[in-house]
Amino acid sequence: MQGKLEVLLAKFGDKTHLNWMEGLRLWAHYRNVFDPVGWLMSAWWWTLLFLLAAENGKVPLEAIRAQYDGTLFYQLEQKRKLK
């Protein structure tokens, strides 16, 4: 999983972050033509991730990885408690 994530970021981003347009290019590249409901859901999840975890207009690699391992919301909670 981690190896694939780095490959995706190298292909679509700058290896440490994804901005909005890079995320949309990744989404468009991997969507299934015959699954428009899946398009909407994956676009919704990317938008939600971007709104919650973006720092200076970019989503860091750690936030993307945390989304997949289930620790993103715990990390966001810790960041908000520190503020």
RODO-2510 file (C-alpha; in nm, 4 decimals, decimal comma):
residues 83
     n   res          X          Y          Z
     1     m     0,0000     0,0000     0,0000
     2     q     0,2667     0,2518     0,0925
     3     g     0,4683     0,1738    -0,2174
     4     k     0,1660     0,2274    -0,4407
     5     l     0,0863     0,5586    -0,2739
     6     e     0,4350     0,6911    -0,3392
     7     v     0,4097     0,5801    -0,7037
     8     l     0,0781     0,7641    -0,7413
     9     l     0,2176     1,0796    -0,5846
    10     a     0,5227     1,0663    -0,8077
    11     k     0,2983     1,0333    -1,1122
    12     f     0,0373     1,2957    -1,0212
    13     g     0,1925     1,5177    -0,7531
    14     d     0,5218     1,6335    -0,6082
    15     k     0,5872     1,3164    -0,3977
    16     t     0,4894     1,4811    -0,0670
    17     h     0,1597     1,6590    -0,1419
    18     l    -0,1358     1,6662    -0,3801
    19     n    -0,3098     1,9913    -0,4657
    20     w    -0,6713     2,0132    -0,5840
    21     m    -0,6008     1,9738    -0,9566
    22     e    -0,3533     1,6896    -0,9085
    23     g    -0,6143     1,5058    -0,7039
    24     l    -0,8743     1,5554    -0,9757
    25     r    -0,6325     1,4264    -1,2409
    26     l    -0,5699     1,1176    -1,0262
    27     w    -0,9451     1,0720    -0,9814
    28     a    -1,0135     1,1064    -1,3559
    29     h    -0,7350     0,8659    -1,4473
    30     y    -0,8529     0,5814    -1,2216
    31     r    -1,2315     0,6126    -1,2455
    32     n    -1,4379     0,3289    -1,3908
    33     v    -1,6252     0,4348    -1,7049
    34     f    -1,9256     0,2191    -1,6225
    35     d    -1,9662     0,3346    -1,2616
    36     p    -2,0956     0,6938    -1,2444
    37     v    -2,2104     0,6474    -0,8840
    38     g    -1,8554     0,5465    -0,7968
    39     w    -1,7289     0,8633    -0,9710
    40     l    -1,9506     1,0782    -0,7533
    41     m    -1,8542     0,8993    -0,4323
    42     s    -1,4812     0,9095    -0,5016
    43     a    -1,5040     1,2785    -0,5987
    44     w    -1,6949     1,3421    -0,2759
    45     w    -1,4295     1,1620    -0,0684
    46     w    -1,1474     1,3560    -0,2371
    47     t    -1,3325     1,6833    -0,1719
    48     l    -1,3887     1,5898     0,1920
    49     l    -1,0243     1,4933     0,2385
    50     f    -0,9114     1,8169     0,0748
    51     l    -1,1404     2,0317     0,2911
    52     l    -1,0395     1,8594     0,6143
    53     a    -0,6687     1,7948     0,5700
    54     a    -0,5317     2,0501     0,3226
    55     e    -0,2473     2,2667     0,4444
    56     n    -0,1782     2,5714     0,2261
    57     g    -0,3841     2,4259    -0,0575
    58     k    -0,2134     2,0856    -0,0572
    59     v    -0,2981     1,7547     0,1084
    60     p     0,0160     1,6005     0,2623
    61     l     0,1187     1,2398     0,2073
    62     e     0,0676     1,1654     0,5778
    63     a    -0,2979     1,2742     0,5597
    64     i    -0,3625     1,0589     0,2530
    65     r    -0,2033     0,7602     0,4229
    66     a    -0,3975     0,8306     0,7447
    67     q    -0,7216     0,8311     0,5484
    68     y    -0,6536     0,4747     0,4372
    69     d    -0,5380     0,3384     0,7724
    70     g    -0,8221     0,5048     0,9648
    71     t    -0,6247     0,7503     1,1784
    72     l    -0,7003     1,0726     0,9897
    73     f    -0,9769     1,1917     1,2199
    74     y    -0,7707     1,1166     1,5303
    75     q    -0,4823     1,3192     1,3857
    76     l    -0,7128     1,6082     1,2983
    77     e    -0,8573     1,6013     1,6487
    78     q    -0,5089     1,6205     1,8014
    79     k    -0,4150     1,9141     1,5766
    80     r    -0,7308     2,1029     1,6715
    81     k    -0,6744     2,0401     2,0424
    82     l    -0,3252     2,1882     2,0163
    83     k    -0,4572     2,5138     1,8682
***
